[in-house]
Amino acid sequence: MMISIRQRKEIKTTEVSEHFPVQEENVKLENKVPSGCTSRRLWKIVSFTVGGTVALCMGLLTSVYLATLHENDLWFSNIKEVEREISFRTECGLYYSYYKQMLQAPTLVQGFHGLIYDNKTESMRTINLLQRMNIYQEVFLSILYRVLPIQKYLEPVYFYIYTLFGLQAIYVTALYVTSWLLSGTWLSGLLAALWYVANRIDTTRVEFTIPLRENWALPFFAIQIAAVTYFLRPNLQPLSERRTLLAIFISTFLFSLTWQFNQFMMLMQALVLFILDSLDMLPAVKATWLYGIQIASLLLVCILQFFNSMILGSLLISFNLSVLIARKLQKILNLRSDEHIFKFLKAKFGFGATRDFDANLYLCEEAFGLLPLNTFERLSDTLLFYAYIFVLSITVIAALIVAFHNLSDSTNQQSMGKTGKCTVDLKPETAYNLIHTILFGFLALSTMRMKYLWTSHMCVFASFGLCSPEIWELLLKSVHLYNPKRIYIMRYSVPILILLYLCYKVYQIYAKRSPEEVHALLRSFGTDYVILEDSICYERRHHRGCRLRDLLDVANGHTMDGPGENDPDLKPADHPRFCEEIKRNLPSYVAHFTRVFQNKTFHVYKLSRNK
C-alpha cells in the first residue's frame, strides 16, 4: 500500500506542476487588477497587531495569575527561606537542590564536577546527574543567575519560580497562536486561553508543583506544535519554511532536554505523521523533515546526557529508523538507568507483571492511574468538553471521508485526471492536530498525569473548531442550511457567547442561588477561597436594571429587587441572595463556607472540600 501511495503522490505533484503556469498567470492578473487589496491588507495588519497584543496580554496575565495563586496559597513572600524550600515537596525539592548546589559552588567548574560525580543522591553510589536526570534547566538557570546583576534585587528562589511562571506565559501564548493558525481568527486564540485558565485544575499544576519537569517541558512542546501547525500549511515561502524548521528543531530539542518522558510524547507525534503520510493527508517531504528533526534532537540530547543508553534504545528512534534495528539496539545496549520506565509501561498496559520497585512505585501512584471521571464534569462546567466533542466529531467524519477518498483513488492511478475532486477537504495542519489530540486523549485516559498534555490541546482544538469557517461550512452543508453569512455569524457569535458565559458564571455569588449550587460552581473552577464585596452586593451606583445583581437576576429568570416593573416571565427566586444570606452563618452555609476574614468592605470565605 505504501508503494501505491508514494506513486500517487508523485502523480499529484506532476499534475500540479502542469497547471502551475496557468495559476501563476492568474495570480499576476489578479495583482494587476485594482481592487480592495489595500484595505484588506490594512485590515490584516490591524487584526494581526490586535491579536498579537491580546496574545501577549493573555500570556502575561495567566503568568501573574498563577504566581498570585502560589503566593496566596503559601504566603510565600512572608515565610522563611527554609520554609520556601520545604514547599518544594518530593522530587520537586530534589530538582531545586541541584539548582541551589550550582549556586553554592565556588566556581562553575566545581559545580559541574559535583553534578557529574554526585555521591549524595543515591546511597553508597557515585552517579552522573547530567546523564541520569533532566536537570540542564537548573544548570542553565544557576549560570544565568550568577552572571546577571540581579543578586541584590532578587533571591535565588524567586528567580527560579518566576522563570517557571514566565514559561506559563509562553505556554498560553503558544496555545493561543496554534488556535489562531488553525481557525484564521485570533478570537479562537482568546477562547483557548480563557478555557485554559478556567479549567486550571485540569490543565496545569504549576502553582503547587513548580519544579516538575513537565512544567519546564510543556511550554516548549506547545511552541513545537504551533510551529508544526504553521509548517504544514501549503505554499510556504522557502525562507518561512526554513525559519519554521529551525523553530521546530529548537523547541523539540528543548522539550526533549527538559523532560524524561519526552520520547513517548514524540513517539505519538511520529505515529501522527506516519498515519497522515500513509493516508496522503501530508506531504511526504515535510513528514521526512519532521522525522529527521525528532531524531536529531534526541541524539543531541543523548550527547549532552553523556550518551544515555535509554535514549539510544528509545522507542522513538526505534520507530523512526526501523523495528528490526530497534530490537538489536535494545538487546545490545545496557539499558539500566531508566529501564523501570519500560517495565512500568509493560505492566501498565497488561504486557506482564513486574516486581521492579521503581516501576511498582509508579503503578501505585494515583497520578499514573486512570483518568478520573469527574475530570469530564469539571471540563463540562465551562462548556469546553461539549465544544471539544462537537468539533472532534465533525473533523473525524471529515478525516474519514478524505482518507477513504484518497485510498480509493490510489487503486486506479491512471484515471486520476478524470476522477472528481473530493467535496470534503481537510487541511494538513488540521489533520495533524486531529490525530494529535486523539492519541494524547488515549494517553490521558490511561495515565492521569498525562492529562495536562491533552486538556491544554483540548482548549486549542475546541476553540479552533468553533471559529473555523471550514467546520461550520461542513456542518451547515450537511443540514442544507449553507450560507456564507450564516458561517460568518456562527464562527463569531458562538465563541463570543461562550466567553460571556464564562464571565457570567465567576459572578453567581451575587445572585439568588443556594449555597450548594454556589459551592459546586466554585469548586468546578478549582476555587478554594471566595471574596465577597459589599460594594457589589449592595450596589447603588447604577440604576435599577443595570446593577450587577439585577443583570444576574434577569439572566437567571428571577425578578429584580426593589420597586419597579419586571418582565412577566420573570419569577421570584427560590433562594435569597447568596452574598447577603451567607453573612447570617446559617447551618446550610456554614457547612460549605467558613469565614476567614472580614472588614467594612470585604468578606473572605474558605470553601469546604468534602462537599
Secondary structure by P-SEA (a helix, b strand, c coil): caaaaaaaaaaaaaaaaaaaaaaaaaaaaaaacccaaaaaaaaaaaaaaaaaaaaaaaaaaaaaaaaaaaaaacccccccaaaaaaccccaaaaaaaaaaaaaacccaaaaaaaaacccccccccccccccccccaaaaaaaaaaaaccccccccaaaaaaaaaaaaaaaaaaaaaaaaaaacccaaaaaaaaaaaaaaccccccccccccccccccaaaaaaaaaaaaaaacccccaaaaaaaaaaaaaaaaaaaacccaaaaaaaaaaaaaaaaaaaccccaaaaaaaaaaaaaaaaaaaaaacccccccccaaaaaaccaaaaaaaaaaccccccaaaaaaaaaaacccccccaaaaaaaacccccccccaaaaaaaaaaaaaaaaaaaaaaaaaaaaaaaaaaaaaaccccccccccccccccaaaaaaaaaaaaaaaaaaaccccccccaaaaaaaaaaaaacaaaaaaaaaaaccccaaaaaaaacaaaaaaaaaaaaaaccccccccaaaaaaaaaaacccbbbbbccccccccccccccaaaaaaaaacccccccccccccbbbbcccccccccccccaaaaacbbbccccccbbbbbbbccc
